[in-house]
Amino acid sequence: MPPAGTETKRVLIAGGPRGQWDALFARVGAVNAKSGPFAALLCVGQAFADGEGDDMGQLAPYVRGETQAPVPTYFLGANGEGSGAAVRALAAPPANEGGRNVAYLGRAGISDVQGIKVAYLDGVAPASGETAGESAAEGKHYGPAELATLNGLAETEADVDFFLSLEWPRDGARGAPDDPALKDAPGIAGATAPAELVAKLRPRYHITTGLGRFYQRPPYANKDLGAGSHVTRLIALGVYGNKEKQKAMHALAVVPAAQMDPAKLAEHPADTTRSPYDEAFFKGSAKRAAEADDTGQSWRWQQPGTKRQRKVAAPSHGRDDVVRDSRRTVFVKNLPFDAEEKDLVAWFSQCGEVEDVRRKAREDGRINSWAHVQFKTLEGASRAMALNGSQMMGRTLTIDSATASRQLLDAKPVDGCWFCVSNEAASLWLVASVGEQSYLAVDKAPIHPQHCLVLPVEHYRCSVHVPDQVFEEMQRYLKAVRSMMAAGGKEMVYFERFVNLRAKGGNHCHINCVPVAAAAVPGAAQTIVRMGEASGVGFREIDSEADIRDAVKDVAGEEEFLLWVLPNGMRLLHVIPRHSRHPMTLAREIAATLCGKPERAEWKKCMGTREEEEQFTDRFKEAFKDYDIMR
């Protein structure tokens, strides 16, 4: 819950609809009805269809004030058919007395949007031979006047919450871990103006559609100007309705920077990087890399000129008897194609004992140029990362933490995932509360009226891979649900089942919370163990004092698992053996038994109609409203 005197603002951000306003507003209306209310919708990217003329198309009734948008809407991208007419009309009072709630932000400036400070730059840089139009009605480019406006405001305005730009900033991903979304991205080259402006404005969020892909960069630290260094989160969205199905809508819960406690504003999440716009640092880093030696190694394969018979290494599938642990694993790229597993083990043994090597082949049979190397100790992995940039068999290696690469791969929306709120498959009417980075939903086939799920907004496969700041908010939701259940005389047990579900695009982390009678708590552990044994599943108690994710990692590593947490703090864990079949109904059967409702173990018999689901979601919201962390 935010400190007194602050107000959390829920904001939707979306890629420009290119004239398809009806489809966008229909989706926004559905999201707002079940997860709102949202204070504003910020649209970034081309707002109008390609072409010329004054036909405002689907936006016309909203401009005239005849129809209200489901959420107050503020857009950029005023170019294309009808853009000039819309900008002129929006500058005048609406024809309808009911008013309008759609607005064009403008060419460049800083505005107060529902209590949130939003900086914006419309248009793109003129190409060679082109000139910037004098207004949005005359061209799609910005020019010296717009840049001068924002540069001047950057000198006087502080506490900027959002910066909106159509273009991707040059070097925006510099200093961040590699991400598949960046490979061959259409707009990866970026533009100079937004990069220079965002470095001066220092907003908390920079939103753009210029990359042509969905990408959420790890936060980066801005330069400390004397009042502390806060972070900026750079988010690239797809155009709304894009054929590539890139995520085009994102929800945020934001406390305006002007209202935040300075210490809270200056907090840096664990994955914070250096600013990509710190030119002095990156130029110095490049110089240091050029002057660095090869760490003193004299391996024969570090001599590019050494002649040897060309061979192709065989894949390394990894050992089944090794529990995979990303904390002790490094992700290595640009490996020589003829480097065999024994070569990798020998080279990396300078860092510590190598426990496992996993290097697969492509569909065409060619070996991958990347691999995972797992060490016996954390220190071994740490020493290996220090060798980033070293050579092996004449190739320069890129060595990074496997944990960082796994989180980036995880945090992508999956088409058809029930739990990715940006997907049309999501049952948004079951959502009871939306936080900044996680949310609470009623189970679709509830065992009990208070059976609910706590989930991250982004697609992470299990809690072990959820970033710290996201997991902290999920823990706040769990605490709030526990309080709600306690008010009704119940205790809370919860479980997390992590099964990869590769055929469905991967598991979306979700934690099931179920109320149980106090009388059932003393025998809960025995019930779980007994029912597990009956299904061939063995549970073990894990450390109840350590951080829960560390405790799970220490036993399960990267393997699939089923975790139970009881009201007394006891944690029971089953690690699912690789290549084995896990009884998918077991967790629900245990939950139904603990809840005193064994007849509701079969989820298909507990499904309701859409209307019934909406009704029990409304009842849950009423019971939870006094405990909601976003109230």
N, C-alpha and C positions, 0 to 999 in steps of 0.2 A: 504494500500500500504506500503511495507517495507521501512524503512529509506534508504536514499541514501547510496550507498556503500555495500548494501546487495542484495542478490539474492535468491529468493524463489525457492527451488528445489522440484519438484513433484516426489514422489517416490511411486512405487507399491511394496507391500510386499505380498508374497504368500507362502502357505504351499508347501512342497516338492511334486512333481508330481508322484513319484514312477515310473518313466519311461514314463509317459504319457505327453511328452513334446509337442507334436503336439496340443493336446487339450488345454494345458495351453497357448501356444503361440497364438493360435487362439483367445482365450478370451482376452489375453493381447493386441493383435492387434486391436480388436474391441474397447476396452476401450481407448487405446491410440489414435485411429483415431478420436474419438468424444470428449474425455475429456483431451487429452494430449496437448503438448508433455510431456512425463514423462522422467526424467533424467535416471532412473534406475529401474530395477526389482530385488528385493532381495528375493531369494528363501531359505526358512528355512525348514529343514526336509529332509527325505530320497529322494534323487534325482533320484535314479535308481530303477529298478524293483528288486524284490528278486531273488536271484540265484547267480551262479558263472560263470566265463568265461569272455571273452574279448569283447563280442558283446555290443557295445554302444547303440544299438537300435535307437530310434528316435532322440537322441542327436547327432549322428554321423555326419550328414551334417553340423551342426552348429559348431562342434569341428573342422572339416576340413576347415571351412571357405567357404563352398559351398553355404550355406544359412545363411542369417542374421536373427537374432531374431528381433521382432518388436521393442523391447526396449533393450538397453544394459543390460545384465543379469549376475548376480553374485550369485553363489549358494554355499550352504553347503550340507552336507548329502552324502558325497562321499563313499557310501558303497552299495553293491549289484552288480548285473550283469553289467559288462562293466565299473565299476567305476575306477578300476585300469588303464585300457587302456585309459580312458578319462583323468584322472589326468596326466598320462605320456604325452599324446598328447597335452594337454593344456599347458604343461610346455615348449613345443617346438614351433617354428614359425608355423603358419598355412600352410597347403599344397597349399591352394588357395591364389593367390596374392590379392584377394579382402579383405582378412583379416577376422577376426571373431569378434563378439561382445558378446561372451559368455565366462565367466571366472569362475574358481573355486577359491574361496577366500583363502582356505588353511586350515591347521589343527588348528592354533591358531595365533592370531595377531591383528594388527590394520592397516587398509588400507584406503587410500583416494579413495572414490568411487564417481566419478563425482562431486568432491568438498565437499563431505559429509564424515565425519570421522566415519568409521565403525569398531567396534571391533567384534571378532567372536571366537567361540569355537566349533569345529566340533566334532561329536561323542558323545557317552554316557559313563558314568562311567562303568568300568568293573564290572560284577557280580562276586560273590564269586567264586574263582577258575579260573577266566579268567584273561588274561593279555592284556594290550593295544597293539595294533599293532604299528609297527614302522612307518607306513605311512598310508595314506588313502587307498592305494592299498592293504594293508595287514590286515586291521581290521577296525572295526567301533567304537573302543573305544579311548578315550583320556587317557593320562597318566601323570606322573609327569613332563615330559618335556613340554607338552603343557600348563599345569597349571603354571609352572615356567615362561614360556614366557609371559603369560598374567599378572601374578602378578608383573613381572618386569616392563612391559609397563604401568601398572596402577600407578606406582610410578612416571613416567616421563611424561605421556601423559595426557593432559587436553582437555576439549571441545569435548568429545566423543558424537556423535549424536545418534548412534545406537549400541546396543550390541545384537548379534544374537547367540542363543544357541538352540540346539535341545531339551534339557531337560527343564522342568519347574523348577523354583527355589524353593527350600524348603522354606516353610512359605511365599510364594509369595503373598498370599491373606490375610495374618494376618493383622488385624487392619482395613480391608475393610468391608463394609456392606455385609451381607449374599447375595448370588446370586445363583439362581437355577442352573446356568451353572456349579457351583463347586460341586454340589451334585453328588456323585458317579463318578466323573470325573476320567478316567483311570490313569492319571498321577499326581493326586493331591498330593501324598506324596512328589514328587519333589526330587531334588538332591542338595547336599551340595555345590558342586563346582560352579555352576552358581550363587547361592545365595551369596556366598562369593565374587565372582568376580564382580558381578553387584554392590555390596555395595562399592567396591573400585573404579570401573570405573566411576560410577555415570553418566551413559548415559542419554540422554533425552528420549530415547525409548529402551525398552527391548522387543525383538520379539522372540517368541518361538512357537514350535508346540507340545511340550512335554505334555501339559495338556490333549490333546485328545478332546478338546472342543474349541469353540470360546468364548473368555472371554476378556473383556477390563476392567482392574482394574482402579478405580479412581486414579488420580496421587498421588504420595507420595513424601514427601519432603526429599531430601538427607541431609546428615550432612553438616553443614557449615564449610568449611575448611579455612575461612578467607575472601573469596571473595563473600560471599552470598550463600544462599541455593536455588538451583533450583530443579525442580521436574522431576521425571521419570514416564513415562507411560508404564505400562506392558501390552502387548497385546499377547494373545495366539490365534493362528490360527488352523483351521482344515487342515488335509492333503488335497491337491487339488484333487477334484473328490471323496471325501469321501461319503460313502453310507448314513451316517446320515445327510447329507446336512448341516453340520456345515460350517459356513462362512470360506472360505479359501483364500480370497483375500481382501486387504484393501488398500486404497489410502491415502497418506499423503502429505501435502505441508509443507516443512520444510525450515526455514532459518538456515543455519549452525551455530552452537553455537559460533564458532570463530568470526562470523560476527555480532552477536547480541549485542545490547546495554546491558551492565551488569544489569541495572535496569529492562529491559524487560525480560531478561533471568531469573531473580530472582522472577518474579511474580508467585504467588501461586493462582490457581483457587479456587473457593469457596469450592469445594468438596475434596480438598487436605487432605490426611491423613498423619499420622506419617509413617516413613519408616518401612516396615515389618521386616527389618533386624536390627532394633534397639534393640538388645538383652537386654541391661541394662534396657530399659524402660519396655519391656514386662515381664521380670522376676520380676521387681518391681511391675508391675500392678497385676500380679498373686498373689504376696505376699500380696498386699493391699486388694485384693478381699477376700483372705482367712481370713484376720484379721478383715474385716469389719463386723459390726453388722447388724441386720435386719431392720435398720432405725427406731428402737424404736417401731415398731408396735407389738401389742399383740393380733392380730386377732385369734379367735379360730381355724381357718383353717390353721394357720401357724404351727400347731403342728403335725408333721408327725405321731405321735403315737395316735392321737385322733381317736377313733373308730366311724364310722358313716356308715349308710346304703348306700351301693353303688347305685348310680343313674346316669343316662345319661342325660345331659342337652339338651334342645331343641334348634334348630338353632335360630339365631337372624338375621333377614333379613334387618334390618335398617328401619328408618322412611322415608317415601316418602316426608314428609314436611320439611325435613332438607337438606339444600344445603351442599353437601359434600365438605370438604376443607382439603386437605392433610397437610396443615401447622398446623392445630389444631388437627391433628390425629396422634396417635401412632400405630405402628404395634407390636402386642404382640404375642410371640411364647411360646410354651411349657405350654399352659394352661391346668389345670385339666379338664378332660372330664366331670366331674360332676359339674363343676362351671356353674351355670345358669346366665342369663343376669343380674338378680338382684344382684348376688354375685359380678359380674364384676363392676357394677355401684357402689356398696357399697365400694369395695376395691379401685377403682380409684377415688372415691370422695374425698379421702384425698389430692388429687392434685388440685381439682377444680371441677366445675359442669360438669358432663358428659352429652353430648348432644345426643349421638347416639352410639350404639354398633352394629357391623356387624360381625357375625360369622356364616358361612354357614356349610352345611353338605357335605360329600363326596357322590359319586355316590352310594355307598353301604349303605347310610343312616347314617353312623357314623359321629359324629360331628367333625369338624376340631379342631386341637390343637392350632390354631392361630386365631386371630381376629383383627379387627380395632376398636379402641376406639377413638371417637371424642369428644373434649372438647368445651366448650363455648368460651374459650380464648386461645391465644397462650401460656400464662403463664402456664395454666393447662397442656398442652402437654409437655412443657419444664420440669415441675416438675415431670411428669410421667416418662420421659426418665431418670431422675436422680435416679429412683428406679430400673433401670436395674440390674438384679442379685438378686432382692428380692424374697422372697418366698410367694406363695399363695397356701393354702391347701397342703403344703408339696412339691410343685414343684417350681423349680427355674425358674423365668420368664426372657425371653429376650425381652427387650423393646427398640424399635428404632423408628426413625422418619418415618412416612409413605411416606414422600417426597423422602427420599433416596431410599427406597425399590421400589417405583414406577418408578424412573428414571432407576434403574438397570433393572427392568422388561421391560421397554420400549425399551432400547437400544439394541435390538436383531433383526437381520435381519429376515424378514418374507418371507417364501417361496411364490413366486408368486407376491410379492408386486411390483407394477409398479415403485415405487420411490426408492427402495433399489438398489443402483447401482451395488451391488455384485450379484444380481439375474439375471438370464438369461431372465426374463420377462421384465427387464428394457429396455426402448427405449433410448439407450445411444446416438443415433444420434440427440436427441433433447437437449442434454446437451450443454450449451453455455459457462460455466465457472465453474471450480472446485476449491474451497478454501480448507483450511486445515480441516475444519469440517462441511462445508455446500457447497451448489452448486446452480447454476442458470440454469434453463432449460426453453425452449420455451414450451408453452402449446400445447398439442397434437391436440387440436381443437381450435386454437386461434380465439378470437373475433376480434382482431386487430393484425397487424404484430408485435407489440411490447408487446403483452400479454404474460407475462412470470411468472414463479413460482420461489420462493426462498424456499429452503428446507434444512434440516439437512441431512448430509450423513447417519448418523445412524437413526434407526427406533424409533423416539419419536412420541407419538400420537398427541401432540399439542404443541404450543409454550410455554404454561404454564409449561410443563415438560421438556423443553429443558435446558440443563445446561447453566450456565451464559456465559462461553467462547464461546459456540456454538451460542447462541442467539446474542451475541455481533457481531460476524462475519455476521450473517444473517442481522442484522441492517445495517452493512456496505454495503451489497449487495443492500438492499432497498434504501439506500441513493444514491448509484451509478446508479440504475435504474431510480430514480427520476431525477437525473442530465441528463441522456440520454434523457428522455422524455421532459424535459424542453428545451433542445437544439433544439427539433423539435416543440417547441411552445405548448407543452401539459403539463397538470398537471397530477399527479398520484393519483389514489385511489387504496386502496388494501383491500382485505378481507381474513379472515381465517374462514373456516367452520370446526368445530371439531365434527364429528359424529363417534362413536366408531367402526362401521363396524366390529363387532366381527366375523361375518361369513367369513370375508376375512382376518382374522388374525390381524385386528386392523388398525386404521387410521395411515397413515404416514403424519406427519405435513407438510403442504404446504401452502404458502401464495401467493395468486393470485394478480399480479400487472397489472393494466389496465390504459392506457392513456385516458384522457378526455379533451375536449376543455375547455379553461378557462371560457368561457361563461356558461358552464354547472355546474361550481362549486357552485355558490350561491344557486342553487336549489337542489343540490345533496342530502342533508339530507332529505328534504321534499320528494324527489322521493323515497328514501330508505324506509322511514316510510310509505308512501302511498302504495307502492307495497307490503310491509310486511303486512300491515293491510288487504289488499285484499286477502292475502293467510292465514290469521289467525295468523300472526307472529307479535309480538309487540317488538319494539326496545326502548331502553332507553339510554340516554347519560350518559357516565361514565367519571370519572376524567381524564382530558386531561393533567394534570400536573404531576401526579404520574407516576412511572414506569409502562409501559403498561401492563406487566404481573401481577403486583400487583393489578392494577386497575381491571383487568379481574377476578383475584382470589377473590377479595373482594366481587364481585357480583355473579360470577358463581361457585366459589369453584372448585369442581371436575366434575361439570356437563358439558354436551355438550353445544356448543354455536356457534353463528354466529357473527363475529366481523367485522365491517367496520371502516376504518380509512380514513378520508378525508384530502385534501391538507391543510386546515386551522387548522389541528390538532384535529378536533372533532372526538370522538370515539362513535360509536353506537353499542350497544350489545344486542343480544337476547339470553337469556338462554333457552335452549330446555328442556321443562319439561320431567321428567323421565317417561318412558313408553308411550311416545307420538310419533307420526309420524311427522317427519319434511319434508317439501316439498324440496326435494333434488335439484330441478332445480331453486329454487328461487334466490340463489346468482348469478348464471350465468345470469338469466333474468334481474336482477337489473344491473349487470355489462354491459350487452349489451345495455341496455337503456341509462345508463350514458355515454357510449362510443359513442352513436349516431348510433348504429348498432343493433337495436332490431331484425332484421331479422336473426342475428347470435346467438340468444338465445339458439337454439337447437343444442347441440354440435355434434350430429351425422351428421348433414348436413354440418359441418365445417371440417370433417375429410378429410385428404388427403392421397395420396399414400406415401410409404416410400420415393420415390424419391422427391416428393413435400415437405415432411417434412424436408428432408435434405437440400433442397434449401432454405426454409424460415428460417431454423436454421442458415445457412451460412449468409444470409442477416442480421439476428439479430446480429450475432457475429460481422459483419462489423460495424454495427451501435453502438455496445456496446464497441468496443475494446479500445476506448480512456477513458472509465470510469471503465473498469474492475479492480477490487481490486487486482487481481493477476497478473497484467501486469508488 
